[in-house]
Structure formats: C-alpha cells, structure tokens
Amino acid sequence: STVRAQARPSPLPRDPLAREAAAFRHKLPELLRAWGGQYVAIYHGRVVGRGPDDEELADRMFRKLGDAPFYIARVEEAPAVCEVPSPEVVG
C-alpha cells in the first residue's frame, strides 16, 4: 500500500515585514491590473496607500501608521522594493 502525504500550506513568515512582502506577491496580479506602475503600501495584508512617488508614500504611511511594519513596492512584473529607514533610525 502507498501512503500519500498531504501538502500542507506553507506557514506564514514570522517576520511582519516578510508577511507583508508575501501578501504583495500574492496580490500582484490584481495590483498590476489596478495600479500598474504605481507604488503601493501593504499593511496587514491589505493595500493602505498608493501613489507615483515612493518617498511621499512612505512619509504618508509613517504619519498614518507610525512605526508599524508596512511594505512598499512598485507594482510591476519584477517589483523593485524600496528600503526606507524608520523615523527612529534617521532621527
């Protein structure tokens, strides 16, 4: 007799930023249709902001969310990720 292992869904990353990045990748097809070429901010797996300028979007998200981990990337086939230091690091 053959034993079949059931495929388990991969667990969500423990790192909050990695979870937001995974949500971005999962949503990329719908994001491309809606906001291709723009930057989006992902927080708790949802789009919470968008715009044409990554720095302005990051400033807006820091004002809105504080130091909560959020993810910003340009919506494109091979997205470029923007590393923006938190206000505590820069200040």
Backbone as a printed PyTorch tensor [residue, N CA C, xyz], in Angstrom:
tensor([[[  0.8320,  -1.1720,   0.0000],
         [  0.0000,   0.0000,   0.0000],
         [  0.8860,   1.2470,   0.0000]],

        [[  0.3720,   2.3060,  -0.6200],
         [  1.1150,   3.5570,  -0.7430],
         [  0.5320,   4.5880,   0.2150]],

        [[  1.4020,   5.2660,   0.9030],
         [  0.9730,   6.3310,   1.8060],
         [  1.1940,   7.6550,   1.0900]],

        [[  0.1650,   8.4670,   1.0460],
         [  0.2670,   9.7800,   0.4000],
         [  0.3160,  10.8650,   1.4610]],

        [[  1.2770,  11.7030,   1.3130],
         [  1.3730,  12.8440,   2.2280],
         [  0.5680,  13.9890,   1.6510]],

        [[ -0.2120,  14.6050,   2.5020],
         [ -0.9690,  15.7630,   2.0450],
         [ -0.0680,  16.9860,   2.0770]],

        [[ -0.1860,  17.7750,   1.0450],
         [  0.5880,  19.0190,   1.0020],
         [ -0.0010,  19.9950,   2.0090]],

        [[  0.8380,  20.4960,   2.8580],
         [  0.3860,  21.4900,   3.8390],
         [  0.6740,  22.8780,   3.2950]],

        [[ -0.2150,  23.8000,   3.5510],
         [  0.0890,  25.1700,   3.1120],
         [  1.3320,  25.6600,   3.8420]],

        [[  2.1560,  26.4120,   3.1310],
         [  3.3680,  26.9020,   3.7760],
         [  2.9800,  27.8960,   4.8650]],

        [[  3.6410,  27.8110,   6.0080],
         [  3.2920,  28.7230,   7.1040],
         [  3.6590,  30.1530,   6.7430]],

        [[  2.9390,  31.0860,   7.3250],
         [  3.2500,  32.4970,   7.1140],
         [  4.5790,  32.8200,   7.7860]],

        [[  5.3720,  33.6710,   7.1780],
         [  6.6240,  34.0650,   7.8210],
         [  6.3510,  34.7210,   9.1780]],

        [[  7.2580,  34.5360,  10.1170],
         [  7.0990,  35.1490,  11.4450],
         [  7.3880,  36.6420,  11.3980]],

        [[  8.3150,  37.0460,  10.5540],
         [  8.6980,  38.4470,  10.4460],
         [  7.5460,  39.2420,   9.8240]],

        [[  7.0620,  40.2820,  10.5160],
         [  5.9230,  41.0490,   9.9800],
         [  6.1780,  41.6260,   8.5880]],

        [[  7.3810,  42.1190,   8.3410],
         [  7.6760,  42.6910,   7.0290],
         [  7.6610,  41.6100,   5.9510]],

        [[  8.1550,  40.4230,   6.2930],
         [  8.1280,  39.3060,   5.3360],
         [  6.6880,  38.8980,   5.0300]],

        [[  5.8010,  38.9820,   6.0240],
         [  4.3780,  38.6700,   5.7760],
         [  3.7720,  39.6710,   4.8030]],

        [[  4.1140,  40.9560,   4.9760],
         [  3.5800,  41.9860,   4.0690],
         [  4.1260,  41.7840,   2.6560]],

        [[  5.4040,  41.4080,   2.5480],
         [  6.0000,  41.1400,   1.2340],
         [  5.3230,  39.9480,   0.5760]],

        [[  5.0070,  38.9150,   1.3630],
         [  4.3080,  37.7410,   0.8270],
         [  2.9110,  38.1320,   0.3530]],

        [[  2.2330,  39.0040,   1.0940],
         [  0.9000,  39.4680,   0.6900],
         [  0.9900,  40.2420,  -0.6210]],

        [[  2.0300,  41.0710,  -0.7630],
         [  2.2230,  41.8170,  -2.0070],
         [  2.3770,  40.8560,  -3.1800]],

        [[  3.2490,  39.8590,  -3.0300],
         [  3.4660,  38.8940,  -4.1210],
         [  2.1810,  38.1500,  -4.4630]],

        [[  1.4050,  37.7980,  -3.4470],
         [  0.1420,  37.0860,  -3.6690],
         [ -0.8580,  37.9570,  -4.4310]],

        [[ -0.8800,  39.2420,  -4.1220],
         [ -1.8350,  40.1740,  -4.7350],
         [ -1.3360,  40.7750,  -6.0430]],

        [[ -0.1010,  40.4880,  -6.4260],
         [  0.4940,  41.1620,  -7.5760],
         [ -0.3570,  41.1230,  -8.8440]],

        [[ -0.9610,  39.9940,  -9.2250],
         [ -1.7700,  40.0190, -10.4540],
         [ -2.8960,  41.0520, -10.4120]],

        [[ -3.6180,  41.1440,  -9.3040],
         [ -4.7010,  42.1360,  -9.2280],
         [ -4.1410,  43.5460,  -9.1010]],

        [[ -3.0080,  43.7050,  -8.4230],
         [ -2.3900,  45.0200,  -8.3060],
         [ -1.9260,  45.5280,  -9.6650]],

        [[ -1.4010,  44.6330, -10.4960],
         [ -0.9660,  45.0300, -11.8420],
         [ -2.1340,  45.5770, -12.6500]],

        [[ -3.2970,  44.9540, -12.5260],
         [ -4.4720,  45.4290, -13.2620],
         [ -4.9460,  46.7840, -12.7420]],

        [[ -4.9040,  46.9740, -11.4270],
         [ -5.4580,  48.1860, -10.8320],
         [ -4.4710,  49.3490, -10.7930]],

        [[ -3.2050,  49.0780, -10.4140],
         [ -2.2710,  50.1650, -10.1450],
         [ -0.8870,  49.9150, -10.7250]],

        [[ -0.8120,  49.2920, -11.8780],
         [  0.4790,  49.0410, -12.5150],
         [  1.2800,  50.3200, -12.6720]],

        [[  2.5580,  50.2660, -12.3100],
         [  3.4300,  51.4190, -12.4340],
         [  3.4530,  52.3280, -11.2220]],

        [[  2.5040,  52.1680, -10.2970],
         [  2.4810,  52.9770,  -9.0820],
         [  3.1240,  52.2050,  -7.9390]],

        [[  3.3730,  52.8930,  -6.8470],
         [  3.8470,  52.2530,  -5.6150],
         [  2.6440,  51.9940,  -4.7260]],

        [[  2.6680,  50.8750,  -4.0300],
         [  1.6180,  50.5740,  -3.0680],
         [  2.2490,  50.2920,  -1.7140]],

        [[  1.5050,  50.5860,  -0.6690],
         [  1.9000,  50.2570,   0.7000],
         [  0.9730,  49.1580,   1.1830]],

        [[  1.5580,  48.0940,   1.7330],
         [  0.8010,  46.9490,   2.2400],
         [  0.9580,  46.9080,   3.7480]],

        [[ -0.1630,  46.7830,   4.4480],
         [ -0.1790,  46.6910,   5.9080],
         [ -1.2770,  45.7140,   6.2950]],

        [[ -0.9270,  44.7320,   7.1010],
         [ -1.8690,  43.6700,   7.4850],
         [ -2.4580,  42.9860,   6.2540]],

        [[ -1.6260,  42.8440,   5.2130],
         [ -2.0440,  42.1340,   4.0140],
         [ -2.9590,  42.9030,   3.0870]],

        [[ -3.1770,  44.1850,   3.3750],
         [ -4.0820,  44.9980,   2.5510],
         [ -3.3660,  46.2360,   2.0320]],

        [[ -3.8120,  46.7190,   0.8910],
         [ -3.2740,  47.9650,   0.3410],
         [ -3.8480,  49.1120,   1.1750]],

        [[ -2.9510,  49.8900,   1.7910],
         [ -3.3910,  51.0100,   2.6310],
         [ -2.9940,  52.3600,   2.0440]],

        [[ -2.2680,  52.3340,   0.9430],
         [ -1.8780,  53.5760,   0.2960],
         [ -1.2670,  53.2750,  -1.0560]],

        [[ -1.2990,  54.2720,  -1.9220],
         [ -0.6810,  54.1190,  -3.2450],
         [ -0.3210,  55.4970,  -3.7630]],

        [[  0.5790,  55.5140,  -4.7390],
         [  0.9620,  56.7850,  -5.3320],
         [  2.1350,  56.6220,  -6.2720]],

        [[  2.4580,  57.6720,  -7.0220],
         [  3.5300,  57.6010,  -8.0140],
         [  4.9330,  57.7830,  -7.4290]],

        [[  5.0310,  58.2740,  -6.1870],
         [  6.3240,  58.5790,  -5.5850],
         [  6.5060,  57.7640,  -4.3030]],

        [[  7.5540,  56.9450,  -4.2580],
         [  7.7470,  56.0580,  -3.1100],
         [  8.0740,  56.8160,  -1.8270]],

        [[  8.8540,  57.8850,  -1.9130],
         [  9.2160,  58.6260,  -0.7090],
         [  8.0170,  59.3570,  -0.1150]],

        [[  7.2050,  59.9570,  -0.9700],
         [  6.0000,  60.6350,  -0.4790],
         [  5.0470,  59.6210,   0.1500]],

        [[  4.9190,  58.4510,  -0.4770],
         [  4.0510,  57.4050,   0.0600],
         [  4.5730,  56.9300,   1.4170]],

        [[  5.8720,  56.7340,   1.5350],
         [  6.4510,  56.3080,   2.8120],
         [  6.2000,  57.3570,   3.8970]],

        [[  6.4050,  58.6340,   3.5730],
         [  6.1270,  59.6980,   4.5470],
         [  4.6790,  59.6600,   5.0030]],

        [[  3.7790,  59.5020,   4.0420],
         [  2.3440,  59.4530,   4.3510],
         [  2.0210,  58.2610,   5.2580]],

        [[  2.6410,  57.1010,   4.9670],
         [  2.3680,  55.8970,   5.7570],
         [  2.9520,  56.0020,   7.1600]],

        [[  4.1420,  56.6330,   7.3040],
         [  4.6940,  56.8360,   8.6450],
         [  3.7830,  57.7350,   9.4640]],

        [[  3.2160,  58.7760,   8.8290],
         [  2.2800,  59.6520,   9.5430],
         [  1.0110,  58.8980,   9.9250]],

        [[  0.5550,  58.0290,   9.0490],
         [ -0.6930,  57.3000,   9.2780],
         [ -0.5090,  56.1270,  10.2430]],

        [[  0.5760,  55.3530,  10.0830],
         [  0.7440,  54.1010,  10.8200],
         [  1.8000,  54.1520,  11.9140]],

        [[  2.5650,  55.2260,  11.9720],
         [  3.6490,  55.2820,  12.9570],
         [  4.7650,  54.3320,  12.5620]],

        [[  5.3160,  53.6460,  13.5490],
         [  6.4440,  52.7570,  13.2630],
         [  6.0100,  51.3150,  13.0100]],

        [[  4.7350,  51.1070,  12.7210],
         [  4.2430,  49.7630,  12.3930],
         [  4.9190,  49.2730,  11.1080]],

        [[  5.2000,  47.9780,  11.0070],
         [  5.8550,  47.4670,   9.7950],
         [  4.9040,  47.4530,   8.6010]],

        [[  5.2440,  48.1830,   7.5800],
         [  4.4890,  48.1610,   6.3330],
         [  5.4780,  47.9620,   5.1980]],

        [[  4.9630,  47.5940,   4.0460],
         [  5.7990,  47.2190,   2.9030],
         [  5.4220,  48.0890,   1.7270]],

        [[  6.4060,  48.6810,   1.0730],
         [  6.1690,  49.4930,  -0.1210],
         [  6.9480,  48.8920,  -1.2820]],

        [[  6.2700,  48.7420,  -2.4080],
         [  6.9300,  48.2600,  -3.6220],
         [  6.2150,  48.8540,  -4.8280]],

        [[  6.9500,  48.9480,  -5.9160],
         [  6.3590,  49.4010,  -7.1770],
         [  5.6250,  48.2280,  -7.7990]],

        [[  4.4570,  48.4910,  -8.3130],
         [  3.6430,  47.4430,  -8.9310],
         [  4.1070,  47.2690, -10.3700]],

        [[  4.8920,  46.2070, -10.5700],
         [  5.4040,  45.8680, -11.8900],
         [  5.7110,  44.3830, -11.8990]],

        [[  5.9550,  43.8440, -13.0710],
         [  6.1920,  42.4020, -13.1980],
         [  7.3080,  41.9220, -12.2810]],

        [[  8.4200,  42.6310, -12.2500],
         [  9.5360,  42.3050, -11.3520],
         [  9.7190,  43.5020, -10.4230]],

        [[  8.9490,  43.5500,  -9.3270],
         [  8.9290,  44.7520,  -8.4810],
         [ 10.2650,  45.0700,  -7.8300]],

        [[ 10.5440,  46.3690,  -7.7630],
         [ 11.7070,  46.8780,  -7.0340],
         [ 11.2190,  47.2890,  -5.6500]],

        [[ 11.8860,  46.8370,  -4.6260],
         [ 11.4940,  47.1410,  -3.2510],
         [ 12.2510,  48.3710,  -2.7830]],

        [[ 11.5630,  49.2370,  -2.0800],
         [ 12.1740,  50.4560,  -1.5560],
         [ 12.4690,  50.2520,  -0.0850]],

        [[ 13.7230,  50.3810,   0.2910],
         [ 14.1110,  50.2920,   1.6910],
         [ 14.1060,  51.6970,   2.2500]],

        [[ 13.1660,  51.9710,   3.1420],
         [ 13.0530,  53.2820,   3.7520],
         [ 13.2700,  53.1070,   5.2510]],

        [[ 14.2890,  53.7710,   5.8270],
         [ 14.5280,  53.6060,   7.2570],
         [ 13.3930,  54.2000,   8.0750]],

        [[ 13.1650,  53.6140,   9.2430],
         [ 12.1090,  54.1450,  10.1100],
         [ 12.5460,  55.4970,  10.6600]],

        [[ 11.6110,  56.3040,  11.1170],
         [ 11.9590,  57.6310,  11.6400],
         [ 12.9480,  57.5500,  12.8110]],

        [[ 12.8840,  56.4820,  13.6240],
         [ 13.7950,  56.3570,  14.7640],
         [ 15.2390,  56.2130,  14.2910]],

        [[ 15.4510,  55.5100,  13.1770],
         [ 16.7910,  55.2740,  12.6740],
         [ 17.3780,  56.5490,  12.1070]],

        [[ 16.5710,  57.3100,  11.3850],
         [ 17.0410,  58.5360,  10.7330],
         [ 17.2120,  59.6610,  11.7380]],

        [[ 16.2270,  59.7960,  12.6480],
         [ 16.1700,  60.9090,  13.5880],
         [ 17.3860,  61.0470,  14.3780]]])
